Amino acid sequence: MSTSDRKPRIVIAGAGIAGSLIASGLRDRTDCELICLERVAPQEQEEAGTGLNIGPNAIKAMRWYLPNEAETIVCNSLPWSVWTIALTNGQALMDLRLDAVADNPGIRIRWAELYALLRQPLSDTLVYNAELTGCGQDDNGTFVTWVNRATSDLRRLNGIDLLIAGDGRYSAVRQFVLGGPETPSFLNVCLYRVLFPAGPDCPIDDYGQWFNGPNRLLAYKVPGDFVYCAGSFPIPAGGQIPEAMKQPAALRQAYLPTEGEPSREAAFLIDSITRYASRIHWARLQEGTVTYGHKAGILLAGDAAHPMVPTLGQGATQACEDACVTVDEIRLALDAGEPLGVVPARVEARQAERARFVVDLSRRATDTMLAGADPVSGTRWKTEPAFQQELTKLYRDVSPPRGGVAAPQHWSSL
Ligand SMILES: Cc1cc2nc3c(=O)[nH]c(=O)nc-3n(C[C@H](O)[C@H](O)[C@H](O)COP(=O)(O)OP(=O)(O)OC[C@H]3O[C@@H](n4cnc5c(N)ncnc54)[C@H](O)[C@@H]3O)c2cc1C
């Protein structure tokens, strides 16, 4: 128990992937008070028009720590079992079966679907329209201030035993912990995303990438008969995305092969991104430093702890891993009657080194997307044993529960 006779109070900022999973893993506990503040309104993110591939490591971790949530997500997604790389003219460069480097498949899902699945069971603890505006620590512990976006009412929550920042890449709690805003590190690459109907002749299925020089198309099918496409191209150093590059004709030109005709898959994607250009979400590749907080009673998780480039699809994946380890440490601390202030340092001890490895590997794997890159040589090293061993570490070396439970099922028995 905490120092007073009340139940320990846990506040989660942000019901994204990390925040929702942590709340889900704790929602049946009667020995703590749980409040989750989410900025958006209930249906606001449902139209978020993109897809996600979540790595095998997240599914492995969830099967250990959050088996019901893992089951729900797997049942509502498509399996991610292969990773192919080719040039847009059809020349094959890599065909990796994930069972060579992972214990189970990953998944493909629409982002809006994932958020809806994760938030649906949280009606008792989730406060929508609640935007955290600040936080701090005083004699009573940690406090947060928040505004109700529907009514503009200002609120304050005091006496928080554990504040968990699941408020994403631009986390207000991260800014408090770091003492101010952080300048992200940009990789001078535009990454855009679009979701569109697959249609009857769609040649896209599992996860594939197609390069024309450093310009890359990444695509896969997601449930509901949609295709998710994430395209990229280099942009000038330190600059914004040139408006001229956002035009359909320029997008087409970026991926048309200089030698030969586009493959069936590349031609389909080029036609689709130009047809749906007005729906595209534009972003730039960026990353920040890894920190889980360094403050007793405040824990950063997911993107708030390790904003990384999404090249290996590990942002949401690592948010899942963080959530699993956080739930494990909170359950253990509650069971032992320990103050929850011990949790952040324990999560950091288990996750920080792994997060640094993932951030670093994601950045190194971005080599083929940088200005002047050659996708042929840049892909070759990804087919060699050293990179495959790193992928094996990435997909298999998930932190096992401290309390100890049976290992999850492996690929062959799924
Ligand atoms: C182009 C692109 C493609 C990507 N593709 C993949 C991929 O394929 N696979 C993958 O694993 N990752 C991918 N990622 C990364 C992934 O989306 C993130 O890493 C992941 O969503 C992080 O989860 P999170 O829980 O930390 O934060 P989020 O999922 O971002 O959730 C943060 C939540 O906090 C809420 N919030 C924010 N501020 C406040 C506030 N002040 N008060 C209250 N609530 C707040 C938000 O509304 C949101 O619900 C991609 C990212 C990008 C940009």
The ligand as an ORCA input file, in Angstrom:
! r2SCAN-3c Opt
* xyz 0 1
  C       4.275      7.352    -41.106
  C       4.313      6.470    -39.908
  C       4.178      5.097    -40.062
  C       4.248      4.259    -38.957
  N       4.143      2.926    -39.149
  C       4.288      2.095    -38.103
  C       4.178      0.689    -38.270
  O       3.885      0.192    -39.369
  N       4.363     -0.112    -37.199
  C       4.669      0.394    -35.951
  O       4.877     -0.400    -35.023
  N       4.746      1.724    -35.750
  C       4.557      2.584    -36.785
  N       4.609      3.927    -36.595
  C       4.837      4.446    -35.259
  C       3.610      4.334    -34.373
  O       2.498      4.929    -34.940
  C       3.885      4.963    -33.023
  O       5.164      4.592    -32.597
  C       2.870      4.503    -31.980
  O       1.565      4.950    -32.323
  C       3.270      4.986    -30.611
  O       2.332      4.545    -29.671
  P       2.107      5.388    -28.355
  O       1.104      4.655    -27.559
  O       3.396      5.730    -27.723
  O       1.506      6.787    -28.862
  P       0.254      7.065    -29.789
  O      -0.280      5.840    -30.391
  O       0.689      8.195    -30.664
  O      -0.860      7.584    -28.772
  C      -0.733      8.799    -28.084
  C      -2.120      9.115    -27.519
  O      -2.007     10.214    -26.621
  C      -3.013     11.159    -26.917
  N      -2.489     12.450    -26.471
  C      -1.492     13.173    -27.031
  N      -1.267     14.287    -26.305
  C      -2.143     14.253    -25.271
  C      -2.401     15.123    -24.166
  N      -1.700     16.264    -24.001
  N      -3.362     14.793    -23.292
  C      -4.075     13.638    -23.441
  N      -3.882     12.779    -24.472
  C      -2.919     13.079    -25.360
  C      -3.243     11.030    -28.410
  O      -4.519     11.519    -28.801
  C      -3.120      9.523    -28.606
  O      -4.338      8.849    -28.410
  C       4.475      4.802    -37.676
  C       4.567      6.179    -37.499
  C       4.491      7.012    -38.613
  C       4.600      8.508    -38.398
*
